[in-house]
Amino acid sequence: MSEFRRNNVEVEHKEVQQKSDSSLVAATFIKYAAYIIIFFGFLYFLIRYVFPKF
């Protein structure tokens, strides 16, 4: 009474293109450059506006 049915399953293959090294390096540089600019902007704010009030 028990029947085993085999389902035809279509497997979808996707090709993932990886970034080239130069674009990966550029993206990383931009990210860390933004972190550095934000950090120095925060330091400038502290030195210019917060520390003179003490």
Stockholm file with secondary structure:
# STOCKHOLM 1.0

chainA/1-54         MSEFRRNNVEVEHKEVQQKSDSSLVAATFIKYAAYIIIFFGFLYFLIRYVFPKF
#=GR chainA/1-54 SS CCCCCCCCCCCCCCCCCCCCHHHHHHHHHHHHHHHHHHHHHHHHHIIIIIGGGC
#=GC SS_cons        CCCCCCCCCCCCCCCCCCCCHHHHHHHHHHHHHHHHHHHHHHHHHIIIIIGGGC
//
